[in-house]
Structures are given as C-alpha cells and as structure tokens.
C-alpha cells in the first residue's frame, strides 16, 4: 500500500470514531434532558379523614319529667288543691259574683272540696261527684278532711291490712286527714282513728304524702 492510501485510511477511521462519539454523546445528553424534564415524584401525603359523628344513644332509659306545678293567680297556692267547707252552708254559684245564680248549696260542715280555679274573692270548687261552681273564699277553710267512699271500711292500727282493726267507717262519713304514705292515710272522726287505703277515701291525691 502506498503512503497516500495509508494516510487516507487513517483519516477515515478518525472521522468514523468522531462520528460515533458525537452520536453517543448526543444520545446521552438527550437521555439526561429527558430525565430532567420529568418531575420528581411527589411524596404521598395522608389527607385527614372526617371522623363519623357519634349518634346519640336511643336505647337508654326514658326520663319522665315531673309535671310543672300550677299556682292560682290570686293566692299563688297550688291548683288544684283540697279545702273544706267552713260552716254548715255554702252557696255555689254559676259565676264568680253575687249576681250569678246559685246552682248548688253544700250543707255538710267540713265537707272536702277541690279548688280548680281562682278569680278575685271567688274559688271554683267541686265535690267528690264532680258537682260544684264558684264559692266565696270566706266560706271555705284550709283544713284537710276526707270523705269515706265505701261502706263499713275497716280502720287499721297501722298502714298494714294485717294489723288490728280499730273501727269501721260508713260511706259518706267525713273525717279529718292525718298522715299519708303512698298507699295509706290515717283519718280521725267521731272518737275513732285508724289507717285505711287511699282508694277508700276522697280528698287526697293518689301520689300525695303527709307527715
């Protein structure tokens, strides 16, 4: 091979090597650029989740509120309440004034009555049969009496049906009211006293207790 041909071959190898290096470098640069253009994966964050609202319990015990106490606009005493006839006669009128007609006349001294309303000097009352009307306040007393509802009711020495019988009471008898438990009351009248069930008398509330 002549010297000119050898020189030409060496030049061609040098050009080929340069071309390969240039392509390899460009490819590497493109890969790096491509990697640089891709955003780095962001760190995954845990978003707070709303907590479920606790539901109020519905299987608990029912709470019964006590009934609010109603009071009269004149005396501010409880309505209804029990009183008694002060004298031997009491006119009961249709309305709260002397101009209203008389509907009833109570003639039993100490007769228990229930006050259901107030207006000025007048009280609306009713007896054990639900009859009544308006009566002047001077004709009634705060003394507590009861009326026996059953005939020949046994009075006991204690609030116990097994205790000794102290007396018998006739239906319609009016007696003074003493102490009361939830189920029994002590009454006194005509020289006798004793305990009997609340269901046998009128003039006391079923849930009323007295010392």
C-alpha positions, 0 to 999 in steps of 0.5 A: 500500500502506498503512503497516500492510501495509508494516510487516507485510511487513517483519516477515515477511521478518525472521522468514523470514531468522531462520528460515533462519539458525537452520536453517543454523546448526543444520545446521552445528553438527550437521555439526561434532558429527558430525565430532567424534564420529568418531575420528581415524584411527589411524596404521598401525603395522608389527607385527614379523614372526617371522623363519623359523628357519634349518634346519640344513644336511643336505647337508654332509659326514658326520663319522665319529667315531673309535671310543672306545678300550677299556682292560682293567680290570686293566692299563688297556692297550688291548683288544684288543691283540697279545702273544706267547707267552713260552716254548715252552708255554702252557696255555689254559684254559676259565676264568680259574683253575687249576681250569678245564680246559685246552682248548688248549696253544700250543707255538710260542715267540713265537707272536702272540696277541690279548688280548680280555679281562682278569680278575685274573692271567688274559688271554683270548687267541686265535690267528690261527684264532680258537682260544684261552681264558684264559692266565696273564699270566706266560706271555705277553710284550709283544713284537710278532711276526707270523705269515706267512699265505701261502706263499713271500711275497716280502720287499721292500727297501722298502714298494714291490712294485717294489723288490728282493726280499730273501727269501721267507717260508713260511706259518706262519713267525713273525717279529718286527714292525718298522715299519708304514705303512698298507699295509706292515710290515717283519718280521725272522726267521731272518737275513732282513728285508724289507717285505711287505703287511699282508694277508700277515701276522697280528698287526697291525691293518689301520689300525695304524702303527709307527715 
